[in-house]
Amino acid sequence: MTLNYHYRIGNIEARSCDVHLTTWRPATTIELVQWAEGEKPHCWAIAWFIREKEGYKMVFCGDRPFDLAINRMDFMTIAESAQRVLDRFCEEDTH
């Protein structure tokens, strides 16, 4: 079963990926990235979800989610949406 998810608000994006945070294998989790616009737009991971026995949990990459450039409301909106999607994905995968 493969996950297909993408959601972006401002400079925060949630996107489906595999457990190694890559896109060339079937997607089974979600990572949250922060975008820097400009001449060469680029992004970096700020958090991702890991599947455990009871479902998915979010793991932060250091203190990146607390960067002042991140809108906290946008981050929480995206994180909550991603968690709901993963909860449904986990439920479907176990049935």
N, C-alpha and C positions, 0 to 999 in steps of 0.2 A: 504494500500500500504506500502510495506517495502523496506527500503533502504539497499543495500549491497555494501559497499565500504571499501577498504583497500589500503593504499599507504604508503610506508616507504622510506625515504632517510636518510642515516646515523643514527643518534639517535632520529630522529623525525618521528612519525607515525601518520597518520590520519586513523580513523576507525569509521565505523557506529555504532550507539548506540541509545538508546531511550532518551527521554527528561530528564531522571534522570541519564544519563551517564552509564547505565547498559546494559547488553546484553541479558537479559532473557525476555525482552518484544520486540515487533516489533520495529525495528530501524527506526527512523524518523529524525535523525540529525547526525552530525559528531563531534567527539572530536579529538583534537590534543594532543598527549602525548610525553613526553621526556623519553627515555630509558637510564638506567644506567646498563652497562654490568658488569660482574664480577662473583663472586662465586654464587650469587643469583640475577640474572637479575630482575629488577623491573622497573616500570614506574609510572609517575604521570602526571595528567592533566596540560596542560599549557594554553589551550584555547578550546572553544567549540562554536557551533553555536546555536542560539536561533531563532525560527521562529516567525515572526511578521506579521502584515497585508500585508506588501509589500514584504515579502520574509525573507531570513535569514540574521542575523548579527552575527559577531564574537565577543565573549566576552573573555577577557583575565583573567587569574587567577593571580591577582596581577601583578608583574613585571616578571613573569616566562618566557614569550617569549623573554625577553631581557637578559636572562642569557648568560654569555660569552661562555658557553659550546655549545650554539645553533648556528649553521651556519645560518646566516640570509638569504642567498640565498636559502638554503634547506627549511627553514621555509616558505618563501614567495612562493616558487614553490608549496609546499604542500597546503598552505592556499588558493592559487588561484585555484588550481585543485579542492579542496573541495568545494569552493564557486561555481564554475561552475557546479559541480555535484548537489549541493543543489538547484541551480537555475533551472536546468532541472527537478529535483524531484518535486519542488514546482509547476512548470508549468504543469507537468503531473498530479499532484494531484488536481489541480484546474480545469482541463478540464474534 
